[in-house]
Structures are given as C-alpha cells and as structure tokens.
Amino acid sequence: MTIVNTTLPGHQFYPGNVTLHVTPVPFGLGSIISVIGTGTGAHPIWNDAIGLLFFGGSASAIAADCWAGDY
C-alpha cells in the first residue's frame, strides 16, 4: 500500500520522489497516510510547498475515505 511518484529528467523538481504509504488503523477506524518527499533539485523550497499542497490534500481526502470495508 505504497505509491512512489518520481520526477523525470527535465522536470523542475528533478531529481525527486514523493512516497505515500497507507497504514490501516486497527479495528477499521480509518487509515494513516504518510507523505515523504525526497530530492536534491534546484528548487527545494518550492518543491516542499507545492508538494504539501498537492500531496497533503490528496492524502487527507484518501485517509477520510479509507475504512476497513472500502478496500
């Protein structure tokens, strides 16, 4: 239950990865989603800010919908 988003050469945040990992909470009470970004590109502050806005919002929405019977 892990997704890795990798930038390609030519992307403004290359080289970099964002890893989303879903961990179900016991007793079907939802999920915890961790979002970890790594990279050494030329725009680290922009990368962090945009990554938080894009992936953080997605992770929150997914976590809200992840209940034991839904997957």
PyMOL Python script that loads the backbone (N, CA, C, O; Angstrom):
from pymol import cmd

cmd.read_pdbstr("""\
ATOM      1  N   MET A   1       0.825  -1.172   0.000  1.00  0.00           N
ATOM      2  CA  MET A   1       0.000   0.000   0.000  1.00  0.00           C
ATOM      3  C   MET A   1       0.874   1.241   0.000  1.00  0.00           C
ATOM      4  O   MET A   1       0.747   2.124   0.849  1.00  0.00           O
ATOM      5  N   THR A   2       1.767   1.277  -0.986  1.00  0.00           N
ATOM      6  CA  THR A   2       2.701   2.389  -1.135  1.00  0.00           C
ATOM      7  C   THR A   2       2.670   2.883  -2.574  1.00  0.00           C
ATOM      8  O   THR A   2       2.633   2.086  -3.511  1.00  0.00           O
ATOM      9  N   ILE A   3       2.685   4.188  -2.740  1.00  0.00           N
ATOM     10  CA  ILE A   3       2.762   4.821  -4.057  1.00  0.00           C
ATOM     11  C   ILE A   3       4.016   5.680  -4.070  1.00  0.00           C
ATOM     12  O   ILE A   3       4.255   6.446  -3.137  1.00  0.00           O
ATOM     13  N   VAL A   4       4.819   5.557  -5.121  1.00  0.00           N
ATOM     14  CA  VAL A   4       6.010   6.393  -5.270  1.00  0.00           C
ATOM     15  C   VAL A   4       5.856   7.197  -6.560  1.00  0.00           C
ATOM     16  O   VAL A   4       5.735   6.630  -7.646  1.00  0.00           O
ATOM     17  N   ASN A   5       5.863   8.514  -6.429  1.00  0.00           N
ATOM     18  CA  ASN A   5       5.795   9.425  -7.561  1.00  0.00           C
ATOM     19  C   ASN A   5       7.210   9.945  -7.796  1.00  0.00           C
ATOM     20  O   ASN A   5       7.792  10.589  -6.923  1.00  0.00           O
ATOM     21  N   THR A   6       7.760   9.666  -8.974  1.00  0.00           N
ATOM     22  CA  THR A   6       9.139  10.030  -9.293  1.00  0.00           C
ATOM     23  C   THR A   6       9.168  11.049 -10.418  1.00  0.00           C
ATOM     24  O   THR A   6       8.504  10.877 -11.440  1.00  0.00           O
ATOM     25  N   THR A   7       9.945  12.120 -10.227  1.00  0.00           N
ATOM     26  CA  THR A   7      10.096  13.104 -11.297  1.00  0.00           C
ATOM     27  C   THR A   7      11.034  12.554 -12.366  1.00  0.00           C
ATOM     28  O   THR A   7      11.907  11.731 -12.090  1.00  0.00           O
ATOM     29  N   LEU A   8      10.835  13.019 -13.566  1.00  0.00           N
ATOM     30  CA  LEU A   8      11.659  12.596 -14.702  1.00  0.00           C
ATOM     31  C   LEU A   8      12.647  13.707 -15.060  1.00  0.00           C
ATOM     32  O   LEU A   8      12.433  14.866 -14.706  1.00  0.00           O
ATOM     33  N   PRO A   9      13.723  13.356 -15.759  1.00  0.00           N
ATOM     34  CA  PRO A   9      14.656  14.394 -16.211  1.00  0.00           C
ATOM     35  C   PRO A   9      13.911  15.479 -16.997  1.00  0.00           C
ATOM     36  O   PRO A   9      13.057  15.183 -17.833  1.00  0.00           O
ATOM     37  N   GLY A  10      14.247  16.722 -16.716  1.00  0.00           N
ATOM     38  CA  GLY A  10      13.595  17.852 -17.363  1.00  0.00           C
ATOM     39  C   GLY A  10      12.515  18.486 -16.495  1.00  0.00           C
ATOM     40  O   GLY A  10      12.146  19.639 -16.718  1.00  0.00           O
ATOM     41  N   HIS A  11      12.005  17.758 -15.516  1.00  0.00           N
ATOM     42  CA  HIS A  11      11.003  18.307 -14.588  1.00  0.00           C
ATOM     43  C   HIS A  11      11.692  19.306 -13.665  1.00  0.00           C
ATOM     44  O   HIS A  11      12.846  19.100 -13.289  1.00  0.00           O
ATOM     45  N   GLN A  12      11.005  20.382 -13.297  1.00  0.00           N
ATOM     46  CA  GLN A  12      11.644  21.425 -12.478  1.00  0.00           C
ATOM     47  C   GLN A  12      12.040  20.929 -11.093  1.00  0.00           C
ATOM     48  O   GLN A  12      12.880  21.556 -10.447  1.00  0.00           O
ATOM     49  N   PHE A  13      11.463  19.819 -10.608  1.00  0.00           N
ATOM     50  CA  PHE A  13      11.823  19.292  -9.289  1.00  0.00           C
ATOM     51  C   PHE A  13      12.670  18.018  -9.390  1.00  0.00           C
ATOM     52  O   PHE A  13      12.812  17.282  -8.414  1.00  0.00           O
ATOM     53  N   TYR A  14      13.226  17.766 -10.575  1.00  0.00           N
ATOM     54  CA  TYR A  14      14.089  16.593 -10.758  1.00  0.00           C
ATOM     55  C   TYR A  14      15.435  16.836 -10.092  1.00  0.00           C
ATOM     56  O   TYR A  14      15.917  17.967 -10.161  1.00  0.00           O
ATOM     57  N   PRO A  15      16.061  15.894  -9.473  1.00  0.00           N
ATOM     58  CA  PRO A  15      15.571  14.553  -9.166  1.00  0.00           C
ATOM     59  C   PRO A  15      14.794  14.564  -7.842  1.00  0.00           C
ATOM     60  O   PRO A  15      15.167  15.261  -6.899  1.00  0.00           O
ATOM     61  N   GLY A  16      13.739  13.803  -7.790  1.00  0.00           N
ATOM     62  CA  GLY A  16      12.961  13.744  -6.563  1.00  0.00           C
ATOM     63  C   GLY A  16      11.900  12.673  -6.584  1.00  0.00           C
ATOM     64  O   GLY A  16      11.485  12.208  -7.645  1.00  0.00           O
ATOM     65  N   ASN A  17      11.464  12.286  -5.398  1.00  0.00           N
ATOM     66  CA  ASN A  17      10.397  11.303  -5.211  1.00  0.00           C
ATOM     67  C   ASN A  17       9.455  11.798  -4.130  1.00  0.00           C
ATOM     68  O   ASN A  17       9.856  12.528  -3.224  1.00  0.00           O
ATOM     69  N   VAL A  18       8.200  11.393  -4.236  1.00  0.00           N
ATOM     70  CA  VAL A  18       7.241  11.547  -3.159  1.00  0.00           C
ATOM     71  C   VAL A  18       6.671  10.160  -2.911  1.00  0.00           C
ATOM     72  O   VAL A  18       6.149   9.520  -3.824  1.00  0.00           O
ATOM     73  N   THR A  19       6.775   9.701  -1.667  1.00  0.00           N
ATOM     74  CA  THR A  19       6.282   8.379  -1.304  1.00  0.00           C
ATOM     75  C   THR A  19       5.074   8.538  -0.388  1.00  0.00           C
ATOM     76  O   THR A  19       5.156   9.186   0.656  1.00  0.00           O
ATOM     77  N   LEU A  20       3.957   7.941  -0.787  1.00  0.00           N
ATOM     78  CA  LEU A  20       2.748   7.926   0.030  1.00  0.00           C
ATOM     79  C   LEU A  20       2.562   6.494   0.521  1.00  0.00           C
ATOM     80  O   LEU A  20       2.542   5.555  -0.275  1.00  0.00           O
ATOM     81  N   HIS A  21       2.425   6.335   1.829  1.00  0.00           N
ATOM     82  CA  HIS A  21       2.257   4.998   2.404  1.00  0.00           C
ATOM     83  C   HIS A  21       0.992   4.981   3.253  1.00  0.00           C
ATOM     84  O   HIS A  21       0.813   5.820   4.136  1.00  0.00           O
ATOM     85  N   VAL A  22       0.113   4.012   2.977  1.00  0.00           N
ATOM     86  CA  VAL A  22      -1.157   3.878   3.688  1.00  0.00           C
ATOM     87  C   VAL A  22      -1.026   2.793   4.746  1.00  0.00           C
ATOM     88  O   VAL A  22      -0.641   1.663   4.447  1.00  0.00           O
ATOM     89  N   THR A  23      -1.353   3.151   6.000  1.00  0.00           N
ATOM     90  CA  THR A  23      -1.336   2.196   7.108  1.00  0.00           C
ATOM     91  C   THR A  23      -2.729   2.153   7.722  1.00  0.00           C
ATOM     92  O   THR A  23      -3.175   3.138   8.309  1.00  0.00           O
ATOM     93  N   PRO A  24      -3.426   1.015   7.594  1.00  0.00           N
ATOM     94  CA  PRO A  24      -4.751   0.918   8.213  1.00  0.00           C
ATOM     95  C   PRO A  24      -4.663   1.019   9.728  1.00  0.00           C
ATOM     96  O   PRO A  24      -3.739   0.486  10.342  1.00  0.00           O
ATOM     97  N   VAL A  25      -5.628   1.705  10.325  1.00  0.00           N
ATOM     98  CA  VAL A  25      -5.718   1.816  11.771  1.00  0.00           C
ATOM     99  C   VAL A  25      -6.474   0.580  12.269  1.00  0.00           C
ATOM    100  O   VAL A  25      -7.421   0.145  11.614  1.00  0.00           O
ATOM    101  N   PRO A  26      -6.081   0.008  13.407  1.00  0.00           N
ATOM    102  CA  PRO A  26      -6.779  -1.178  13.921  1.00  0.00           C
ATOM    103  C   PRO A  26      -8.283  -0.951  14.100  1.00  0.00           C
ATOM    104  O   PRO A  26      -8.741   0.172  14.314  1.00  0.00           O
ATOM    105  N   PHE A  27      -9.016  -2.026  14.009  1.00  0.00           N
ATOM    106  CA  PHE A  27     -10.468  -2.054  14.227  1.00  0.00           C
ATOM    107  C   PHE A  27     -11.238  -1.284  13.163  1.00  0.00           C
ATOM    108  O   PHE A  27     -12.367  -0.860  13.407  1.00  0.00           O
ATOM    109  N   GLY A  28     -10.643  -1.094  11.982  1.00  0.00           N
ATOM    110  CA  GLY A  28     -11.351  -0.441  10.886  1.00  0.00           C
ATOM    111  C   GLY A  28     -11.691   1.008  11.122  1.00  0.00           C
ATOM    112  O   GLY A  28     -12.694   1.501  10.605  1.00  0.00           O
ATOM    113  N   LEU A  29     -10.874   1.704  11.894  1.00  0.00           N
ATOM    114  CA  LEU A  29     -11.151   3.099  12.226  1.00  0.00           C
ATOM    115  C   LEU A  29     -10.482   4.088  11.281  1.00  0.00           C
ATOM    116  O   LEU A  29     -10.213   5.224  11.670  1.00  0.00           O
ATOM    117  N   GLY A  30     -10.212   3.678  10.060  1.00  0.00           N
ATOM    118  CA  GLY A  30      -9.613   4.571   9.085  1.00  0.00           C
ATOM    119  C   GLY A  30      -8.189   4.186   8.747  1.00  0.00           C
ATOM    120  O   GLY A  30      -7.799   3.031   8.917  1.00  0.00           O
ATOM    121  N   SER A  31      -7.420   5.129   8.276  1.00  0.00           N
ATOM    122  CA  SER A  31      -6.047   4.893   7.857  1.00  0.00           C
ATOM    123  C   SER A  31      -5.190   6.104   8.177  1.00  0.00           C
ATOM    124  O   SER A  31      -5.680   7.225   8.319  1.00  0.00           O
ATOM    125  N   ILE A  32      -3.906   5.844   8.284  1.00  0.00           N
ATOM    126  CA  ILE A  32      -2.922   6.910   8.411  1.00  0.00           C
ATOM    127  C   ILE A  32      -2.125   6.918   7.112  1.00  0.00           C
ATOM    128  O   ILE A  32      -1.660   5.872   6.661  1.00  0.00           O
ATOM    129  N   ILE A  33      -1.966   8.077   6.520  1.00  0.00           N
ATOM    130  CA  ILE A  33      -1.206   8.183   5.278  1.00  0.00           C
ATOM    131  C   ILE A  33      -0.004   9.076   5.523  1.00  0.00           C
ATOM    132  O   ILE A  33      -0.145  10.244   5.886  1.00  0.00           O
ATOM    133  N   SER A  34       1.185   8.510   5.321  1.00  0.00           N
ATOM    134  CA  SER A  34       2.397   9.313   5.440  1.00  0.00           C
ATOM    135  C   SER A  34       2.828   9.761   4.052  1.00  0.00           C
ATOM    136  O   SER A  34       2.732   9.005   3.085  1.00  0.00           O
ATOM    137  N   VAL A  35       3.300  10.990   3.968  1.00  0.00           N
ATOM    138  CA  VAL A  35       3.778  11.561   2.713  1.00  0.00           C
ATOM    139  C   VAL A  35       5.204  12.030   2.955  1.00  0.00           C
ATOM    140  O   VAL A  35       5.447  12.930   3.758  1.00  0.00           O
ATOM    141  N   ILE A  36       6.156  11.403   2.242  1.00  0.00           N
ATOM    142  CA  ILE A  36       7.566  11.740   2.427  1.00  0.00           C
ATOM    143  C   ILE A  36       8.150  12.132   1.076  1.00  0.00           C
ATOM    144  O   ILE A  36       8.144  11.346   0.129  1.00  0.00           O
ATOM    145  N   GLY A  37       8.651  13.349   1.004  1.00  0.00           N
ATOM    146  CA  GLY A  37       9.286  13.829  -0.209  1.00  0.00           C
ATOM    147  C   GLY A  37      10.797  13.849  -0.053  1.00  0.00           C
ATOM    148  O   GLY A  37      11.324  14.237   0.989  1.00  0.00           O
ATOM    149  N   THR A  38      11.477  13.430  -1.093  1.00  0.00           N
ATOM    150  CA  THR A  38      12.935  13.485  -1.107  1.00  0.00           C
ATOM    151  C   THR A  38      13.382  14.029  -2.452  1.00  0.00           C
ATOM    152  O   THR A  38      12.715  13.830  -3.468  1.00  0.00           O
ATOM    153  N   GLY A  39      14.481  14.696  -2.449  1.00  0.00           N
ATOM    154  CA  GLY A  39      15.014  15.222  -3.701  1.00  0.00           C
ATOM    155  C   GLY A  39      16.137  16.196  -3.452  1.00  0.00           C
ATOM    156  O   GLY A  39      16.315  16.709  -2.348  1.00  0.00           O
ATOM    157  N   THR A  40      16.888  16.437  -4.502  1.00  0.00           N
ATOM    158  CA  THR A  40      18.017  17.356  -4.415  1.00  0.00           C
ATOM    159  C   THR A  40      17.994  18.340  -5.573  1.00  0.00           C
ATOM    160  O   THR A  40      19.039  18.810  -6.022  1.00  0.00           O
ATOM    161  N   GLY A  41      16.792  18.650  -6.053  1.00  0.00           N
ATOM    162  CA  GLY A  41      16.661  19.548  -7.196  1.00  0.00           C
ATOM    163  C   GLY A  41      17.014  20.985  -6.870  1.00  0.00           C
ATOM    164  O   GLY A  41      17.399  21.306  -5.746  1.00  0.00           O
ATOM    165  N   ALA A  42      16.880  21.843  -7.865  1.00  0.00           N
ATOM    166  CA  ALA A  42      17.297  23.245  -7.754  1.00  0.00           C
ATOM    167  C   ALA A  42      16.298  24.118  -6.992  1.00  0.00           C
ATOM    168  O   ALA A  42      16.626  25.254  -6.649  1.00  0.00           O
ATOM    169  N   HIS A  43      15.084  23.620  -6.718  1.00  0.00           N
ATOM    170  CA  HIS A  43      14.035  24.437  -6.103  1.00  0.00           C
ATOM    171  C   HIS A  43      13.442  23.750  -4.871  1.00  0.00           C
ATOM    172  O   HIS A  43      12.249  23.447  -4.861  1.00  0.00           O
ATOM    173  N   PRO A  44      14.242  23.498  -3.837  1.00  0.00           N
ATOM    174  CA  PRO A  44      13.738  22.706  -2.709  1.00  0.00           C
ATOM    175  C   PRO A  44      12.589  23.359  -1.945  1.00  0.00           C
ATOM    176  O   PRO A  44      11.692  22.650  -1.488  1.00  0.00           O
ATOM    177  N   ILE A  45      12.583  24.685  -1.790  1.00  0.00           N
ATOM    178  CA  ILE A  45      11.510  25.340  -1.036  1.00  0.00           C
ATOM    179  C   ILE A  45      10.194  25.255  -1.809  1.00  0.00           C
ATOM    180  O   ILE A  45       9.154  24.938  -1.233  1.00  0.00           O
ATOM    181  N   TRP A  46      10.240  25.538  -3.113  1.00  0.00           N
ATOM    182  CA  TRP A  46       9.042  25.411  -3.941  1.00  0.00           C
ATOM    183  C   TRP A  46       8.563  23.971  -3.980  1.00  0.00           C
ATOM    184  O   TRP A  46       7.362  23.705  -3.939  1.00  0.00           O
ATOM    185  N   ASN A  47       9.499  23.053  -4.058  1.00  0.00           N
ATOM    186  CA  ASN A  47       9.149  21.643  -4.080  1.00  0.00           C
ATOM    187  C   ASN A  47       8.381  21.261  -2.821  1.00  0.00           C
ATOM    188  O   ASN A  47       7.355  20.586  -2.903  1.00  0.00           O
ATOM    189  N   ASP A  48       8.870  21.688  -1.650  1.00  0.00           N
ATOM    190  CA  ASP A  48       8.197  21.375  -0.393  1.00  0.00           C
ATOM    191  C   ASP A  48       6.805  22.010  -0.331  1.00  0.00           C
ATOM    192  O   ASP A  48       5.841  21.348   0.052  1.00  0.00           O
ATOM    193  N   ALA A  49       6.695  23.276  -0.701  1.00  0.00           N
ATOM    194  CA  ALA A  49       5.421  23.987  -0.609  1.00  0.00           C
ATOM    195  C   ALA A  49       4.375  23.392  -1.547  1.00  0.00           C
ATOM    196  O   ALA A  49       3.246  23.125  -1.136  1.00  0.00           O
ATOM    197  N   ILE A  50       4.750  23.186  -2.799  1.00  0.00           N
ATOM    198  CA  ILE A  50       3.805  22.637  -3.778  1.00  0.00           C
ATOM    199  C   ILE A  50       3.483  21.184  -3.436  1.00  0.00           C
ATOM    200  O   ILE A  50       2.338  20.750  -3.562  1.00  0.00           O
ATOM    201  N   GLY A  51       4.492  20.441  -3.005  1.00  0.00           N
ATOM    202  CA  GLY A  51       4.259  19.046  -2.617  1.00  0.00           C
ATOM    203  C   GLY A  51       3.276  18.937  -1.469  1.00  0.00           C
ATOM    204  O   GLY A  51       2.399  18.074  -1.488  1.00  0.00           O
ATOM    205  N   LEU A  52       3.408  19.799  -0.467  1.00  0.00           N
ATOM    206  CA  LEU A  52       2.494  19.781   0.667  1.00  0.00           C
ATOM    207  C   LEU A  52       1.068  20.101   0.216  1.00  0.00           C
ATOM    208  O   LEU A  52       0.119  19.432   0.624  1.00  0.00           O
ATOM    209  N   LEU A  53       0.923  21.122  -0.622  1.00  0.00           N
ATOM    210  CA  LEU A  53      -0.412  21.488  -1.099  1.00  0.00           C
ATOM    211  C   LEU A  53      -1.040  20.370  -1.928  1.00  0.00           C
ATOM    212  O   LEU A  53      -2.202  20.020  -1.725  1.00  0.00           O
ATOM    213  N   PHE A  54      -0.277  19.815  -2.852  1.00  0.00           N
ATOM    214  CA  PHE A  54      -0.820  18.804  -3.760  1.00  0.00           C
ATOM    215  C   PHE A  54      -1.006  17.459  -3.067  1.00  0.00           C
ATOM    216  O   PHE A  54      -2.114  16.925  -3.030  1.00  0.00           O
ATOM    217  N   PHE A  55       0.072  16.915  -2.522  1.00  0.00           N
ATOM    218  CA  PHE A  55       0.010  15.573  -1.953  1.00  0.00           C
ATOM    219  C   PHE A  55      -0.641  15.559  -0.574  1.00  0.00           C
ATOM    220  O   PHE A  55      -1.301  14.582  -0.223  1.00  0.00           O
ATOM    221  N   GLY A  56      -0.474  16.612   0.210  1.00  0.00           N
ATOM    222  CA  GLY A  56      -1.096  16.657   1.534  1.00  0.00           C
ATOM    223  C   GLY A  56      -2.608  16.655   1.453  1.00  0.00           C
ATOM    224  O   GLY A  56      -3.276  15.943   2.203  1.00  0.00           O
ATOM    225  N   GLY A  57      -3.152  17.454   0.540  1.00  0.00           N
ATOM    226  CA  GLY A  57      -4.605  17.477   0.352  1.00  0.00           C
ATOM    227  C   GLY A  57      -5.133  16.155  -0.159  1.00  0.00           C
ATOM    228  O   GLY A  57      -6.181  15.684   0.283  1.00  0.00           O
ATOM    229  N   SER A  58      -4.410  15.557  -1.085  1.00  0.00           N
ATOM    230  CA  SER A  58      -4.813  14.244  -1.610  1.00  0.00           C
ATOM    231  C   SER A  58      -4.786  13.194  -0.513  1.00  0.00           C
ATOM    232  O   SER A  58      -5.707  12.385  -0.401  1.00  0.00           O
ATOM    233  N   ALA A  59      -3.736  13.203   0.294  1.00  0.00           N
ATOM    234  CA  ALA A  59      -3.603  12.221   1.370  1.00  0.00           C
ATOM    235  C   ALA A  59      -4.725  12.381   2.384  1.00  0.00           C
ATOM    236  O   ALA A  59      -5.266  11.382   2.858  1.00  0.00           O
ATOM    237  N   SER A  60      -5.087  13.607   2.728  1.00  0.00           N
ATOM    238  CA  SER A  60      -6.171  13.830   3.683  1.00  0.00           C
ATOM    239  C   SER A  60      -7.500  13.317   3.143  1.00  0.00           C
ATOM    240  O   SER A  60      -8.276  12.700   3.873  1.00  0.00           O
ATOM    241  N   ALA A  61      -7.757  13.571   1.877  1.00  0.00           N
ATOM    242  CA  ALA A  61      -9.001  13.095   1.267  1.00  0.00           C
ATOM    243  C   ALA A  61      -9.050  11.568   1.216  1.00  0.00           C
ATOM    244  O   ALA A  61     -10.088  10.964   1.488  1.00  0.00           O
ATOM    245  N   ILE A  62      -7.937  10.959   0.871  1.00  0.00           N
ATOM    246  CA  ILE A  62      -7.883   9.493   0.816  1.00  0.00           C
ATOM    247  C   ILE A  62      -8.054   8.909   2.212  1.00  0.00           C
ATOM    248  O   ILE A  62      -8.802   7.948   2.391  1.00  0.00           O
ATOM    249  N   ALA A  63      -7.379   9.469   3.194  1.00  0.00           N
ATOM    250  CA  ALA A  63      -7.476   8.961   4.569  1.00  0.00           C
ATOM    251  C   ALA A  63      -8.911   9.040   5.082  1.00  0.00           C
ATOM    252  O   ALA A  63      -9.357   8.146   5.801  1.00  0.00           O
ATOM    253  N   ALA A  64      -9.633  10.088   4.725  1.00  0.00           N
ATOM    254  CA  ALA A  64     -11.012  10.242   5.163  1.00  0.00           C
ATOM    255  C   ALA A  64     -11.909   9.152   4.598  1.00  0.00           C
ATOM    256  O   ALA A  64     -12.912   8.787   5.210  1.00  0.00           O
ATOM    257  N   ASP A  65     -11.541   8.627   3.412  1.00  0.00           N
ATOM    258  CA  ASP A  65     -12.357   7.599   2.755  1.00  0.00           C
ATOM    259  C   ASP A  65     -11.882   6.167   3.006  1.00  0.00           C
ATOM    260  O   ASP A  65     -12.559   5.223   2.599  1.00  0.00           O
ATOM    261  N   CYS A  66     -10.766   5.988   3.647  1.00  0.00           N
ATOM    262  CA  CYS A  66     -10.208   4.646   3.851  1.00  0.00           C
ATOM    263  C   CYS A  66     -10.745   4.021   5.139  1.00  0.00           C
ATOM    264  O   CYS A  66     -10.241   4.283   6.231  1.00  0.00           O
ATOM    265  N   TRP A  67     -11.743   3.220   4.993  1.00  0.00           N
ATOM    266  CA  TRP A  67     -12.295   2.472   6.111  1.00  0.00           C
ATOM    267  C   TRP A  67     -12.152   0.999   5.785  1.00  0.00           C
ATOM    268  O   TRP A  67     -12.045   0.636   4.613  1.00  0.00           O
ATOM    269  N   ALA A  68     -12.148   0.169   6.765  1.00  0.00           N
ATOM    270  CA  ALA A  68     -11.838  -1.254   6.618  1.00  0.00           C
ATOM    271  C   ALA A  68     -12.618  -1.921   5.498  1.00  0.00           C
ATOM    272  O   ALA A  68     -12.053  -2.747   4.782  1.00  0.00           O
ATOM    273  N   GLY A  69     -13.864  -1.606   5.319  1.00  0.00           N
ATOM    274  CA  GLY A  69     -14.669  -2.269   4.291  1.00  0.00           C
ATOM    275  C   GLY A  69     -14.513  -1.682   2.913  1.00  0.00           C
ATOM    276  O   GLY A  69     -15.076  -2.213   1.956  1.00  0.00           O
ATOM    277  N   ASP A  70     -13.754  -0.586   2.776  1.00  0.00           N
ATOM    278  CA  ASP A  70     -13.670   0.115   1.496  1.00  0.00           C
ATOM    279  C   ASP A  70     -12.554  -0.352   0.580  1.00  0.00           C
ATOM    280  O   ASP A  70     -12.513   0.072  -0.575  1.00  0.00           O
ATOM    281  N   TYR A  71     -11.647  -1.204   1.039  1.00  0.00           N
ATOM    282  CA  TYR A  71     -10.555  -1.630   0.165  1.00  0.00           C
ATOM    283  C   TYR A  71     -10.344  -3.100   0.247  1.00  0.00           C
ATOM    284  O   TYR A  71      -9.462  -3.636  -0.424  1.00  0.00           O
TER     285      TYR A  71
END
""", "prot")
cmd.dss("prot")
cmd.show_as("cartoon", "prot")
cmd.util.cbc("prot")
cmd.orient("prot")
